[in-house]
Amino acid sequence: QVQLVESGGGLVQPGGSLRLSCAASGIIFSGYAMRWYRQAPGKQRDWVAHISSDHTTSYRDSVKGRFTISRDNAKNTVYLQMNSLKPEDTAIYYCKVLGLSYWGQGTQVTVSS
């Protein structure tokens, strides 16, 4: 059974940083592309960052230059380094295995002074 466990969220002031982690199990992790998504209250869930199995990355425009996605296949983990955080980054962040329908429980990120 596929399991995704996100962690690393919290409350941070504008301009601060957080590093999210997502530990995956039940899949051959190295063979899958992974994505981070986020969902703010009352809004749809949007993709934030993508990393392919060959470590190629892409980002939504609003986080380019501030967020970095990476992966450690030995640890079956994908990361999201978030710098220069803004209040509009406040959301629940989820990771997902591209092509599979499993979601983790998410981790809350709140950017506020």
Phi and psi in degrees as a GROMACS rama.xvg file:
@    title "Ramachandran Plot"
@    xaxis  label "Phi"
@    yaxis  label "Psi"
@TYPE xy
-77.5726  132.18  VAL-2
-131.018  139.268  GLN-3
-127.951  125.587  LEU-4
-125.141  110.348  VAL-5
-90.4947  149.215  GLU-6
-155.478  168.388  SER-7
105.204  -4.50753  GLY-8
-71.8915  174.868  GLY-9
165.651  -169.074  GLY-10
-100.127  129.331  LEU-11
-140.89  149.489  VAL-12
-78.0775  155.538  GLN-13
-53.513  137.265  PRO-14
90.7024  -9.52623  GLY-15
-81.557  -176.552  GLY-16
-132.672  151.991  SER-17
-143.51  153.478  LEU-18
-123.863  116.577  ARG-19
-92.9379  148.276  LEU-20
-127.171  149.741  SER-21
-137.949  113.179  CYS-22
-95.6545  126.303  ALA-23
-109.631  146.39  ALA-24
-144.561  158.481  SER-25
87.5907  5.4074  GLY-26
-137.608  162.463  ILE-27
-83.815  88.2147  ILE-28
-54.6057  -41.8874  PHE-29
-64.2812  -18.8604  SER-30
-89.6613  -2.77518  GLY-31
-114.975  143.985  TYR-32
-75.0448  150.384  ALA-33
-127.17  150.613  MET-34
-134.062  151.197  ARG-35
-104.957  137.839  TRP-36
-123.842  164.778  TYR-37
-144.827  152.711  ARG-38
-138.025  115.449  GLN-39
-87.9265  158.572  ALA-40
-56.0309  128.451  PRO-41
76.9759  6.45972  GLY-42
-121.426  165.932  LYS-43
-76.1617  162.339  GLN-44
-81.0534  124.691  ARG-45
-117.241  147.825  ASP-46
-76.5468  148.596  TRP-47
-115.671  -46.4504  VAL-48
-152.253  151.515  ALA-49
-133.875  139.38  HIS-50
-135.743  127.329  ILE-51
-83.4029  176.545  SER-52
-66.029  -23.8761  SER-53
-96.4117  15.0224  ASP-54
75.6005  11.0425  HIS-55
-67.3405  136.146  THR-56
-121.132  155.74  THR-57
-150.744  157.67  SER-58
-141.05  152.314  TYR-59
-70.8536  151.86  ARG-60
-57.1801  -37.1653  ASP-61
-69.1976  -12.6966  SER-62
-116.519  -3.52482  VAL-63
-58.0102  134.695  LYS-64
84.8469  -11.0352  GLY-65
-115.056  -34.5889  ARG-66
-108.58  147.132  PHE-67
-134.87  124.395  THR-68
-97.6265  142.194  ILE-69
-149.399  169.181  SER-70
-143.623  150.865  ARG-71
-125.585  100.24  ASP-72
-66.9497  -27.3973  ASN-73
-66.9278  -26.196  ALA-74
-106.376  3.88727  LYS-75
50.9129  43.6614  ASN-76
-132.998  139.949  THR-77
-116.251  144.004  VAL-78
-120.989  157.415  TYR-79
-136.434  106.646  LEU-80
-86.5986  121.684  GLN-81
-118.056  116.685  MET-82
-115.974  164.634  ASN-83
48.5216  48.1956  SER-84
-65.1215  145.25  LEU-85
-120.536  156.925  LYS-86
-55.1061  -32.3739  PRO-87
-73.195  -5.15192  GLU-88
-83.1961  -6.51706  ASP-89
-61.2835  124.711  THR-90
-178.923  171.808  ALA-91
-90.6085  129.566  ILE-92
-104.383  133.321  TYR-93
-125.688  149.377  TYR-94
-107.669  159.993  CYS-95
-150.543  144.172  LYS-96
-85.5825  121.223  VAL-97
-63.0227  128.435  LEU-98
95.2488  -10.5121  GLY-99
-115.206  156.869  LEU-100
-100.11  17.7291  SER-101
-90.324  142.085  TYR-102
-126.459  148.856  TRP-103
-84.4131  -172.563  GLY-104
-83.0514  -13.4794  GLN-105
84.9683  163.805  GLY-106
-135.668  132.337  THR-107
-80.6851  129.664  GLN-108
-117.594  122.673  VAL-109
-123.515  122.56  THR-110
-111.624  110.081  VAL-111
-158.366  147.634  SER-112
